[in-house]
Amino acid sequence: MKVLFTTPTLEHPAAGGPQLRIENSLKALAKICDLSVVYRCRGALNLDHAAMEFFRSLCGDFVVNEFSGLSPNRYLRKLQRVVGIDAIRDADSLLRHVERTGATIVWFGFGNVSFPLIRRIQQRRPDLRLICDTDSVWSRFVLRELPYAGAFRRQTIRLSGWRKVREERSWVELCDVTTAVSEIDAEYYRSIASRPEKIHMFANVIDTTSYQLSPAPPPGFKKPAVYLAGTFGHYHSPMDTAARWMIDQVLPIVRRSMPTLHFYIVGKNSEHRFGHLSDPGITVAGTLPSVLPYLCNANVSLVPLHFESGTRFKILEAGACGVPIVSTRLGAEGLPVLDQEHLLIADSPEDFAKAIMRILNDPRLGAHLALNCRHLVDSNFSIETLARQGQAILNRLEQP
C-alpha cells in the first residue's frame, strides 16, 4: 500500500514535542506500508545531514517542498491565506507528488492545522483516501484558556475556538479517517461525526530504545532538582503560563521546607521567555540537542499544565527514564495513569508543592511511581503499539 505522508512541521528529531509526534509516526508507518514523505515549509529549510539521513532511512522518498509565495507584509499574507493561495499552491505541488509516487492514501500529519489543504485535495482528487491525523482537539486547546484570560482576550479566544469547531465538524465528514491520540479525543470526534467508525486511535508514543542509557548530568547540575520541559512561545501559551505558576505560586511553598531546591526550565524558546530571571535557584537551559541529561538526573519531572489538549510526551519520556512525575489532572489527561500508582496528581499550588515534597522526602515512593510508569510506557506506548494502530487504519481503508 502506497502512502504519502505530508506535514507542515518537521525539524530535527531531537527537537521534541511536535517533532517527536512526526518522528515516531514515520517509524511506525515505515514498518507497515510503502511510505513517501513530503514536508511543506514556508521558505528554505536547513536540515543537517543526520536529520536527512534519519528521514531517508525510513522512507524511499523524502522531499522538502519549499514555498515562499506569501507576502512578507503580514496583512497581505493574512488576506492571501483567507483567499486560500497557500492551500492552492500546496495542493498543486502535493498532487504532483501523488502522481509521481502512485500513492493512493494521503496521510496529513497535524491535519488539524491543515484543513484548507485537505479540503482542496479532496475536491480535486475525490478518489484519494485521506487521513486527518490530529495531535489534539484544537478547539479545546484554544477554548480551555478562557478561565485564565482577561476580558479583552476572551472574545478573541471564543471566535478562534468556535472557528476551529466548525473545521472539526467538516473534516470528520470529509476525511476517510480522523485519528485521535487518546480515547478522550476520540470520543469528542465521534460525537461530531455522522459515521463514528471513521475515528481511529493513533497515539502519541515514544521509541523506548532511545531512553535506555542515562547520560551524565550537565556541568554544575544541582540537586535536589525539579524539571519542566516544553515548547514556550508567548505570554499566554500553556507552557509559559505553567512556568509562571510554578515560579510564582508553587516554588515559594516548597522552598520554605527545601531552600536548596533547584528548578530547571528546558525547551524551545525558554531562554527568550525566562532567561531574564536572576533567581540563583532557577536555571533556564533553553533549546537543547537533547533534554535527557537534565531529565534523567532530575528528582521530579513536572507537568503543571492548566489548559492544553492531546497527551503529554513529557509524561511518557519521564516514565521511560524512570523519573517520578507530579502533574495536574489536565496535564495527565488522556493517559491511563493513576494517581498514587504511576504519578502524583495535584491541581492547587499547595497540593502541587506537597506532592513534590512527598517524592523528595520519600525515595521509596518516587521509585515505586517511576517503576510503575515505566512499565506502563513499555507496555502501551511503544513504536510497535503505534504500528498496530496504523495497520488497523490502513486495513479499514482497504475495505470497499
Buried (B, 14 or more C-beta within 10 A) or exposed (E): BBBBBBBBBBBBBBBBBBBBBBBBBBBBBBBBBBBBBBBBBEEEEEBEEEBEEBBEEBBEBBBBBBBEEBEEEEEEBEEBEEEBBBBBBBBEBBBEBBEEBEBBBBBBBBBBBBBBBBBBBBEEBEEBBBBBBBBBBBBBBBBBBEEBBEEEEBEEBBEBBEEBBEBBBBBBEBBBBBBBBBEBBBEBBBEBBEEEEBBBBBBBBBBBEBBEEBEEBEEEBBEBBBBBBBBBBEEBBBBBBBBBBBBEBBBEBBBEEBEEBBBBBBBBBBBEBBEEBEEEEBBBBBBBEEBBBBBBBBBBBBBBBBBBBBBBBBBBBBBBBBBBBBBBEBBBBBBEBEBEEBBBBBBEBEBBBBBBBBBBEEEEBBEBBBBBBBEBBEEEBBBEBBBBBBBBBBEBBEEE
